[in-house]
Every structure is written in C-alpha cells, then in structure tokens.
C-alpha cells in the first residue's frame, strides 16, 4: 500500500516553540514516522507574545511575525524529512495551524473572529509541499467557536469500544475531550471545550520570579502552599461556570487578568505558583466530573503532561479516575496536537469535515482550512 504521508505542525498558546510530526495514515491508523521540535528564536517569541495584546503598528508587526513563524515551521519540516529520509515530493500536505494571537468567537457582530498568524504561501515556497492553513475560520462562519478542533482526532486516536474516555490537552490553555464508547448506541456524541488556563499563567509566573521558561516538573509549585482565598478569587471568573460550547485564550487568561486577581496583598511567589497549578487542576477536574461522570480514564497530553506535580494534583482531585500521560495510550504528549493537524490537513485534502458541531456549536459539519499548493 502506498504511503499516505502528512506533516502536522503545532505552535500553541504556551509559545514554547514548534512541534512537528510526519505521519503515515496508509493502513487506516496513524503512525508517526518522525518527530521534531524547535524553540522559537527569542525575538520571535517575544513578538508573538506581545501581539497577543493591542499595540503600536500591529498590522506591520504581525505580517513580519507570520513570515518568521513560516521560517521556523520550515526548519522543523526540514528536520522531519531529514530524520526519516523522506522526500518532500512524497508528502501530500503540511497542516500548519499558525499562532493564535486573538480569539473572540461570536462577539461584536455575532460571528466574531479568530486570528492565527502564519504565512502558508511562504511555507509552501520554502518546503515545496502543499500547505493547509486557516483551520478555524470556517467553523466560526458556520456559527461555531472555531475551537477546540482536536476532539475529532482524539476520538479517532483514543476512543475505546466499551468505555467513555476523557482526554485533557494542557497547553497554554487546557481543553477537554469526552469520548463516548465507540460501540455506543446512536445519539452518543463527542463533547469538547476549553476548561480555562493550562500552563500560560504558571509559565508567566515562573518566568517572572524564577527566570525560567516553565516550572520543570512542577517542582517550584510543589514547594509552595495553595492560598485558598486567592484560588477562590481566580475560580470566581464567570468563564469557569459557563456552559459549553466555549473556548478561550490569552485574550482572557493573561498577566493583566492575574494581576487584577492578586491585588496588592503581598504573597510568597511559590505559594502563588502552587495556587495557579491548583487552579488548572481544579478547573479541569470539575469539568471532568461535571461532563464526563462515567469516565474512569483521563489521558493527558500537551506540555502539562510533563508536569508531575500537576498530574499528582489531578489524581488527588479525581479519585477513582486513572490519570495517565498519553504516551501510555498511543502517542507521547508533545506529539498529539501536531498529529491532530496532520489528521485535519488530510481531512481537508480529502474534502472531509474536520469539525464536530457537538463541540464547537457550529451549524453542522464543515470542511476546514484553505490549501496553498506548492
């Protein structure tokens, strides 16, 4: 059987760089043939972070940042091809999601917008491979949130015949997929939505007070004490009790939001870090309990799956649920979202729907993305 090769690229709200996979779908399942990752150049990361908030000369800066992102993507594609000995001409397409800098679905004019910086045309020129980009806007046009888009892939990869499975992706923002049994009777639907902050606030706090990009293993958080009053203030944000479909991003959960919750009271930075970790764990656990009551397995992926303290807190607040990183169930945590965009690119090329209306609230299934031929 001829290879059915697609590349998926992911740079998420954590802004920690680019993850890429070369995936083969030829036997009807996903087989990752190669994985590569690269950190963003310091200046590009700083600019992408700055562009999450209004600023001077944004259109010019965003266009140049999109060019820089395409170059970073192309470097990861080059690694993937070299590592696997694969010719570019044998790859059907690259799924390149881009970098989200604004996400305001259904606001302002009942459609709203979601904005991902990217330059798919430049990426196609640099790699010689067709590129699929702009995955979210069609779902918005159809009345949806445009996010999360990974639950359909989670269902294809992680669903089990006779039990409900919960999948939690913890990037900068955390999102949950609830997968009914594959053999379920008609009417069982996949659910999925953003729970709230994932690593974004923890990373910001760690960078500010430790000078490190993230809290490795959650060790700093583990050294602090959770502050109950602060946790209650953080959890009082209306987003946490809003019913799905819902999605969020740095538009809401950002340093300005955090500063407003902290106020002027002096707090030990380690205790704040412990509380931010507890916020992520608690918000996710509440959503698992509320919407996935019959799930006994929670598969965790994304960078947060490497935070041992966070996984420990999830286990503590979800007794009776097995909490396991995704490498025990099919793919390592850092590969799952990149593989999802390879899968979504393949769906686009095949003119198959990539969204789930039960997740995003769109009026129906839609073919997502735009194709930029090499």
Secondary structure, DSSP 8 states (H G I E B T S, - for coil): ----EEEEEE--TT-S-EEEEEEE-TTSS-EEEEEEEE---HHHHHHHHHTTS--TTHHHHHHHHHHHHHHHHHHHHHHHHHHHT--GGGEEEEEE--EEEEEEET-SSSSEEEEEE--HHHHHHHHSS-EEE--SHHHHHTTS------HHHHHHHH--SSS-EEEEEESSEEEEEEE--TT--TT---EEEEEEESSHHHHHHHHHHHSSSS-GGGHHHHTS---HHHHHHHHTSGGGG--SS----TTTSSHHHHHHHHTT----HHHHHHHHHHHHHHHHHHHHHHH-TT--EEEEESGGGG-HHHHHHHHHHSTTSEEEEGGGTTS-GGGHHHHHHHHHHHHHHTT-----HHHH--SS-----EEE--
